[in-house]
């Protein structure tokens, strides 16, 4: 075996070790979520429960309205993503492909927005939402995030890499701006679209601070707030139920990531300009 082969095997071994260390806590979470209360603090470590106790999930549903939290979360993250894409894609196209006065300054403003910590705008956003009378509504959870400076900049950089010749060919065929975006830019930008969608969903699925300060009742609360209230309610007494609730909250995002990861890799390998 050559030195390069040894180096490759070493990298693979390190990656597998890191992956193993990252999966151990999640494996313990799944194991505990399916255990009976008496098995959680046993004298010996038991990775596989003696009997899978799916009743833990039924008990957390009886203790808190997690299905309502799930419904609210899906509505909120989907609304945010759809509105973000409707706004940032045309904005990114204008910044990348069109020339207009002040375009350079607009890009600088977007970069400044990316650099600002989210905590710096929470208070102004709260007062705006309160002034509009939208506190304790799903609209309050969605409205502050419908525009994304990061997403606009990300798509701008992607659109700028599309050859000018494709745009000229589309113009000759009679395509306007929106037809060019839909038929040419977006199909060639699928890796960026998948990546941004995954980041947006994961970010707002786990968002805790903003929903905490603008919601007051269970009918508009999201999963992150519901899990926090459930942990406070249980006070650490029922660890199997706490782990079951945690698994219920994080499992959809993990599943979405696995599906999106495959799509991202496939699109990344197959996308490109073929001449």
C-alpha positions, 0 to 999 in steps of 0.5 A, spaced: 500 500 500 502 506 498 503 512 502 497 516 499 493 509 500 495 509 508 493 517 508 486 515 505 484 510 510 487 514 516 482 520 514 476 514 513 478 512 520 477 519 523 471 520 519 468 514 522 470 515 529 467 522 529 461 520 526 460 514 531 462 519 537 456 524 534 451 518 533 452 515 540 448 521 544 442 520 539 442 513 540 442 513 547 436 518 546 432 513 542 434 508 547 431 512 553 425 514 549 423 507 548 424 504 555 420 503 561 421 508 567 425 503 571 430 501 566 433 508 565 437 508 571 439 501 571 446 498 574 448 496 568 448 500 561 442 497 557 442 500 550 437 496 547 430 496 552 428 489 554 421 491 551 420 497 546 415 502 550 411 506 545 406 508 550 411 513 552 409 517 546 402 516 547 403 519 554 407 525 552 401 526 547 396 526 553 400 530 558 401 536 552 398 538 546 404 536 541 400 535 535 398 542 536 405 544 536 407 540 530 401 543 526 403 550 528 411 548 527 409 546 520 405 551 518 410 557 520 416 554 517 413 552 511 410 559 510 417 562 512 420 558 507 415 559 501 415 567 502 422 567 503 423 564 496 418 568 493 422 574 495 429 573 495 429 569 488 427 575 484 432 580 489 438 575 488 436 575 480 436 583 480 442 584 484 446 578 480 443 579 472 441 587 472 444 593 472 441 599 476 443 605 480 445 603 487 446 596 486 453 596 489 450 599 495 444 594 496 449 588 496 453 592 502 446 593 506 445 585 505 452 583 507 451 588 513 444 585 515 447 578 515 453 580 520 448 583 525 446 578 530 439 576 530 438 578 538 439 586 535 433 586 532 428 582 536 426 588 540 424 592 534 421 587 531 417 585 538 414 593 538 412 592 531 408 586 531 405 589 538 403 595 534 400 591 529 396 587 534 399 581 531 402 578 538 400 571 539 398 569 532 402 565 527 403 571 523 407 574 528 412 568 528 412 568 520 413 576 518 420 578 521 423 572 517 420 573 510 426 576 508 433 573 508 439 577 507 443 570 507 439 567 502 439 573 497 446 573 497 447 566 497 442 565 490 446 572 488 452 568 488 449 562 484 446 566 479 452 570 477 455 563 475 450 562 470 453 563 463 451 570 460 450 565 453 444 562 456 441 568 458 442 571 451 439 564 448 433 565 452 432 572 450 432 570 443 427 565 444 422 571 447 423 569 455 422 575 460 425 575 466 421 571 470 421 565 465 428 566 465 428 565 472 423 559 472 426 555 466 433 556 466 436 559 473 432 555 478 433 548 475 441 550 475 441 552 482 437 546 485 443 545 490 443 552 492 435 551 493 435 545 497 441 547 501 437 554 503 431 550 504 434 545 509 437 551 513 431 555 513 427 549 515 432 547 521 433 554 523 426 556 524 424 549 527 428 549 532 427 557 534 426 558 541 427 565 543 422 569 538 416 564 539 417 565 547 416 572 547 410 573 542 406 567 544 402 566 550 397 560 548 398 553 546 394 554 540 400 558 536 406 555 540 411 551 536 414 545 538 421 548 541 416 552 546 412 546 547 418 542 549 421 547 554 414 547 557 414 540 558 421 539 561 419 544 566 413 541 567 416 534 568 422 537 572 426 531 570 422 526 574 420 522 568 426 521 563 423 516 558 418 521 557 422 527 556 427 523 551 420 521 548 418 528 547 425 530 545 425 525 539 418 527 537 421 534 536 427 533 533 426 526 528 422 530 523 428 535 522 433 529 522 428 525 517 428 531 512 435 532 513 437 525 510 432 526 505 435 533 503 442 530 503 441 525 498 437 530 494 443 535 495 448 530 493 444 528 487 443 535 484 450 537 486 453 531 482 448 532 476 448 539 475 452 543 471 453 546 464 453 541 459 456 544 452 
